[in-house]
């Protein structure tokens, strides 16, 4: 076992996350949602030439906002557009340019290691092919996109070891095309995306079930990786990991951030890729092998989703501004911001994590120590374990700057185990479950 001198950790006095959470503004989020609604429709097939109506005007406005944010932080954001022509799809029969707007805040130590927050530009009404009638999309998904813009405003005032990507994705309602295009672009350009936080509907508190709730949020995550091979599935069957994919441990991380930093907000972790038989823009990233989750409101109101603007039998239909609670959107945006800050401030996530202890009284976890500039903020590691029926990691031990650790008299059969890296300022990576089931990649 390689052992290096480890600093003594205490509660970090320079934790910026409380200030980050407090800096998120409901007023700015409201202004952005109202501006996005003002474009009339943001349907993927809508007008791209007008300066006041349609998807083209909306994405140009988003790009201008990212550039303003960058100017305010001395040019700290690289603003780009990423697009491709899509045709021959059920909801895009003719060639259409699907363009997303991306802002990249480069890290100081490990700039190719990225965490990404996404929201959708586009909107739709009852007929997914109707691109001319008004489609306000106030909650679905101006709320999520406004959260991305606000997170960029707040987080761009700080520096982090890793990079943060703010993504305004197009084409979600027509088939998740913006996410597919960006995931492919990321792979081509060597982006090491460790986490995708997809925000889709973060502003509604009045559910179709009659519940009014501004104190919970849902985080959806896949259990086993979409990219799992047959050999990896065989490993998982014998060693476990069905509920410990990187995406699932990312969800647990976000749950902890809510407990630690966001007042009056509890995360409901949903052990499902997305809502029943429905989809969202984290899915293309999962399919490309990147950890990702969906963050959203707990109680949806279906009269306000994908509906023509109308009133029938006294019921008002349509995704209009009156259905958005801006303070709730603030809380969920703050949850994203503190999660992104922690993920980006963390040292390199543990890699090549293995576990041993079959037919023994002790359990040993091992991992590979990183080298070079990316590891300059690494203080050490923390080992986690929990009962197999527990949803969250319940037990932990800081073990220092070592590449393995043995938990004495802790039987491997009775618990799930993992390891997190710890930065000198106390920031942690998500817990990494041993082997291929829980790997966050290289």
Secondary structure, DSSP 8 states (H G I E B T S, - for coil): --B---------TT--HHHHHHH--HHHHHHHHHHHHTTSB--TTS-SS-SSSSHHHHHHHHHHHHHHHHHHTTS-EEEEEEEEEE-SBTTB-S-EEEEEEEEEE--SSEEEEEEEEEEE-----SSTT--SS-B--IIIIIIHHHHHHHHHHHHTTS--SEEEEEEEE--STTTSHHHHHHHHHHHHTT-EEEEEEEE------B-TTS-B-SSEEEEEE-SS-TT--HHHHHHHHHH--TT--HHHHHHHHHHHHHHHH-TT-EEEEESSSSSTT---TTHHHHHTT--EEEEEESS--GGGSS--SEEETTEEES--GGG--HHHHHHHHHHHHHHHHHHHHS-S--EEEEEE-TTSS-EEEEEE---SGGGTTEEEEEEEEEETT-SS--EEEEEESBSEEEETT--GGGEEEEEEEEETTS-B---EESSGGG----
